[in-house]
Amino acid sequence: MIRLRDEKFLFLSQPVSAFPELLEVEGGYLAPCDSPTVRALGTLLPEFRPRRLPPGPSFGFGDRIGLATPGHVRALSGAEVFPILAQQSVRENARTGRNFAEVLASAVFGAFQEGYAEGFGADADHLKSVKDALVAAELGYTFFTCDPSNLVVPVERLSHDELVARFRALPQAKELASGYLGRNIPIKGLGRIRFTEQELAAVAVKYSRAVEFAAEMYAALREALPQGFDFELSLDEAASPTSPMEHYWVVSELSKRGVELASLAPRFGGTMEKAVDYRGSLEVFRRDLRAHIAIARVLGDYRISLHSGSDKFSLYPVLAREAGGLWHVKTAGTSYLVALEVAARHAPDLFRRIAAFSLERFDEDRATYHLSTDLARVPDPERLADGELPQLLEQEDSRQVLHVAFGSVLTGPLGDELRRVLDQHEEAHYQALARHLGRHLKALGVKESE
């Protein structure tokens, strides 16, 4: 890997036919760091192709800018966890102007730059259409997160009569009644699950459409990728916490349709807000986690996935202790905030402008997030001395303001300036990422403290 002016290339000492586009230079040839080169590199060096999850815990490193993977790789030094180095949702791509091909390319070349050849996965995150899933499959993604949250029915708003009527209208209503009612379902470590008519109606009406969509996506992927893939179901964006009964029913119904889960992301109680630690009772989280783990062990030994997993330091020891290796954690926004930390320390004027712009954009950019941010508590960046600017990344309210504006920042001139600063201070950026993400991995018990 070499840098030529402001761009990186693969350097080849001699031409290789697998690379579709080569530029001859003195002493060799250059290949652009793009999607066709990713395919060529994977053909010659299979260790740089995404692969499926091995047994054990896994950790997702989202990278919204496309420059973070070398720092993520350094965070992995000495860690016993399988990394997902390419992880981005359709929503994130829409906000940043990127696509699945670019996300994968930045991860592959970041791993290559660091000489990391120990294996990694690629997660097409929060998929809401089969079409998007198949695009990612064609590119070589190995991990697919199905998010049917828009199909989950808010049954809490239905009257008893409406709920019963909707349940009876389901084509499989009689089959569901005979399959679930009157049964005592033993769950080791949890006790028993027993559905009443009301409970069965509620869970079936709430999740039937979501289950059918997930099964449709899985079937399409199975046809496109007969060699296999990892499939995660995301329930974490539902309006209410996922109960053990809901978990059991959804996974049981998916299993009937031939769906094998690698991971399930339940909606936990408490508050899983972006960019800050968990807000809620650790004992309630521990109880809910134990229930989900117990059901997962009965139904298939799939992982329990913690979404919005950035900076949830109080939860990591609980997750590591209770899940026994059957866990997956997703992070993304925290790496963007590390990039802003580099800007705060090395380009304070730029950081001030990013902070002011993020405040301007907050009301609109917060629309898809559950936040309790109080703007009255956000320090005025104009009143802070240069050395005080990093405080905005430590104070929770300002941290959330900076987090949710990533798309607005990165798709405009401020984003171009930020990328230039990160290129100019490349080593500082990587070191900051390694420290911060390494702290996540240490708290999860998969990396020893130095």
N, C-alpha and C positions, 0 to 999 in steps of 0.2 A: 504494500500500500504506500503510495507516495502522494504528496500534495504538490499541485502545480497551480500557482497563483492562489485562488480561493477555492479550489476544487480538488477532491481526492480521486485517485485512479488506482486500479490494479496495474502493477508493472510486470510485464512478461519479458523474459530475456530472449524469447523466440516466439514466432507466431504459432497459435494453437487454433485449429479449425473450429473447435467448439465455441469459440468466442465470435459472435456475429459481427462485431464492430471493433476494429483495432486501429489505433493511430500510431504510425511509425515515428519514433523519436530516436535521438542519438542513444545507442546502446540497447535498444529494445523496442517494446510496443506498450501502448497504454490501452486499457479497457475501461470504459465508463462504469461508474458504480450505479448501475440501473438494473431493471428487472431481467432483461436478456442475459446480462452478465451473471446475475444470481443463478439462473438456470445452468449456464455453462460451468460456473464454479462448482455447483452441486454435482454435476455430471463427473467432473474430474476428482473432486474431493467430497465424498458423501458425508463427511463429518460436518459440513456446512449446510446440509439440508435439514430442515426441521424434522423432528421425530416425535413419536408418541411417548406418552408418559410411562416411565418405569414405575415399579412399586415404590412407595414412600411418599413423603410430602413434596409439594411443588409450590412455586412462587412466581407470580406474574409481575414482570417489570414493564409497565406501560411507558412509552416514550412519545410524548406529543410533539416534540420538536424534531426528532430524528437524529439527535447528536449524543444521546445519553448511553447507548449500549456499552461503549468501552468502560464507562464508570460502573455500569451494572455488572459487567464481567469482573471488574476488580472487587466489587462488593462480595462476589461469590467465592473469592479466594478462601479456601479452608472450610467452606460451607458444605454441609451434606444435605442438599436439596436440589431438586430438578428445576431448572429455570425455564420460564416462558419468556424469551427475549423479544419476540414480536407479539405485541398485544395491543389492539386498538379496536374500539367499537365503531360501528357505522356512524353513530352520533358524533363521536370525537372526530372522525375523519371529515364529516360535513363541516364541523366548526373550524378545523385547521386547514381545510383545502387539500388534505392528503387522501391517499387511497390505500387499499390493502397491499398493492404491489410496492409502493414506496415504503410503507411500514416494514415489510419483510426485507426489502433491500437494505434499509438503514441498519436493521438488526444483524443481518448476515455480514455486512461489511464491517460493522462494529466488532463483531466476534472475530472476524478474520484479522482485523487490525491488531487486536490483543492476542492473537494466536490461540484463541479459545476453541478447542476441538473436542470438548467433553460432552457435547450434545445439548440441544435446546429444543423447545417447542414453539409453535406459532399459533396464537389464539385469535380467531375472528370473533370478536367479543360483542355481546348484546345484539345478536342477529334477530331481525324482525321480518325477514323475508327469505324464502328459499332461494331466490335469485342471488342475493348477496352471499349466501352460504356457498353456492356453487361457484361463484366468482373466486372466492377465497380458496376453495378446494382445487380449482384449476391452477392456482398460483403455487400450491404446495403447502398450504396451511394444514395443520394436523389436529387442531383443537377448535371446537366449534361451540360457542355459547349461545344457546337458544333463549331468547327473551320474549315470552308470550304475554308480558304484563298487560298489554293493551287488550288482551282477550279475556282477562280475569274479570268475572262479573262481581260487582260489589253487592253481595247478597245481604249485607247488613242493612241495606236500604229497602229490602223487600219485605212486604207483609207475609205472614204465615201462609195465607191463601195464594199469594203470588208465587211464593217459593214452591209450594206443593204443585201448583199448576205447571210451572216451568220444569220441575223434575219429571212429572208424568209425561211431558211433551218430548223428553229425551228419547231417541230411538232405542237406547239400551236400558231404559228405566227398569223394566222387569228383570232383566239379567243382573243389573246392579243390586236390586233388592234381594234377589235369591242368593247372590254371591257374598253380600256383606251383612245383611240383617240376621240377628240371632247367633252370630259367631263370636266367640271369645278368641281373639288373636294374640297369642303370647309373644311378647317382645322381651328377650333376655336383657335384664338391666333396667327395664322400664316398667314391666308389669304386663297388662293386657289392654288391648284396644277393642272396644265394643261399640259399634255404631247404633244409634237410635235412628228412627225414621227421619226425624228432623235433622240430625247431624249428617246423615247420608245425603239427604236432599240438598243441604247447604253446600257440602263439599263438591258434589257432582255438578250442581248448577254453576258453582263458582269456577270450577277448573275444567269442565268438559271441553270447551273450545280450545283452551290452552293445550290440553293433552293431545287433541287431534292435530293441532298445528305442529307441535313438537314431533309427533310421530311422522307427519308428512315431511318435515325437514330431515329427520333421521333417515327415512327411506330414500330420499333423493341423494343424500350424501353416501349412503351405503351403495347405491348404484354407481355413483361417480368415483368412489374410493373403495373398491372391493377389498383392497389390502388392509383396510381398517383405519380408524380414526378415533379421537376422543371426543365425547359429547357431554356437554354440561347443560343442565337446565337451570335457568335463573328465575327464582321466585322472589328475589330480594327487593324488587321494585313494586311489589303489591302494596296495597294500602294498609294492610294489617299483618301482624306477625304470622308466620307459618306455624300452625299447630302440628303436633305429632300426628294427629288423625289426618290432616290434610296431606302431610308428607307421605304417610303410608299409602293413602288412596292414590295420589298422583303417580307415585313410582310403581305401584302395583298395576295401574292401568297402562302405563307406558310399557311395562314388562310384557303385558298381554299383547301389545302391538309390536313386540320384537325389539324394543329400544333398550340398549344397554348403556347405562350411565357411567361416565368416569367421575362425575362430580355433580353435586346439587348445591345451589346457593339459596338457602332459606332466608326469609325475612326474619331477622331476630328482633326481639323486644328491645326497648331502649332506643337511643338515637344514634344512628350511624352517619353523622354528618361528614361532609367532605373536609379534608385538610386538618382535622382536629381529632383528639382522642375520643373514645366512646363515652357517651353520656347516658348513664343508666346504672342499674344495679348489677354488679359483677356476679352476685349470687343468682339472679334471674338469668343472666346470660349463661352461666355455668349449668344451671338446671336445663335450660332449653337446648344447649349444645349437647348435653348428655343424652337427651331424648332423641335428637336427630342422629347422633352417632349410633345409638342403639338400633334405630330403625335401619340405618344404612348397612349395618353389619348383618342384619337379618335378610335384607332384600338384595344385597349385592356387593358389599364392601367397597362402595364408591366413596370418594372424598366428600367432606363437607367444606364448601367454599365460602370464604369470607370476602364479600365484595365491599367496595369502598374501604378497602383494607389499609390504605395509607395512614400511618401515624396512629394506629389503634394500639398503642404500646401497652395499655392496661389489659387488653384482651389476649395478647400473644402468649403469655405464659399459660393462661387458662386453656387456650386452644391447643397448644402443644401438649399439655399434660393430659387433657381429656380425650383428644382425638387419636392419640397413639400412632401418629404418622398418616392417618387418613384425613389430611387437610390440604387445602389449596388457599392461597391468599393472593388477592389482586391489588396492585398499586398502580397509580398512573400520575395523578395530580401532584404527588409529592416530589416527583422528579422535575416537573415544571417549576415548582417552587424553589428547588435547589438551583436551577438555572437563574432564577431571579435573585437568589442570594449572591451568586457570582457577580451579577450586574450591580447589586447594591454595594459590593465591596470594590469593584474595579471600574464601574461606570456609573457613579452616583447620580449624575444628571439624567441619564437615560432611565435609571430606576425610578427617579422622582416622576418623570413623565409617564412611565408605565403605571405607577401607583395612582396618579391623578386620573389617568384615562380609565383605569379599572374601576375607580369610584364612580366616574361618569356612566359607565356601562353596567353598573351593578344591578339596577332595577330590572333591566332587560335580560341580562345574562344569567341571573339567578333563577329564571322561570322554571327550569327543569330540575332544580335541586331542592332538597329539604334542608333549609338552613334556619338558624336562629340568630343570625348576625344582627348586631346593633350598631348602625353606622355612627351613632353618637359616641361610641367608645373607640372609634378608629382615629388614631393620631393623624394630624395634618402633616403630610409629607413635606410641605413647604417650610414647616417650622422646625424640622429636624435637621441637625447637623449631619454632614456626610457620615460620620462614624456612628450615628444613631439610626441610620436607615435600616440596618438589619433587624432592628426591633420590630418593624412592621411584619416580619416573617415569624416572629415569636408570639406576638399578640394574636389571640384567636380570631377576633373579628376582622382585623385587617388581613390576616392570613386567608380567610375565606373569601374576602373581596378579591384579593389577588388571584386566588385559585380559579374562581368561576369565570374570570374574564379571559382565560387563555386563548379562546378562539378569536375574540375580537383583537387581542394583541398580536397574535401570530399571523393573522391574515392581512395585516396592515404594515405601514412603514416601521412601526415600533418593533414588529417581529423581525424584520430584516436587520435592524440595528442590533437587536438582541443576539441574533445568530452570528453577526460579525464579532460581537464582544466574546461570545463563547468560543469562536474559532481563535480569537487572539489570546484567550486565556484557557486554552484547551486543557492543559494539565491541571489547573486549579479546578476546573469544572469536573473533571474525572475524579479528582481526589475528594471533592465535596460530595459527589454521588456515592463514592465508595464508603465514605464515613456514614452518611445518612441511611443508605439502604443496608449497609452492614449492621447498623444499629437495629434495624428491623429484624434481620436474620438472627442476631444475637438474642434478642428478646424472644424469638421463636424457638430458641434452643438448638438451632442447627449450625451455629457458628460460634466458636469459642471466643471469649473476650480476650483482647490482646493484653 
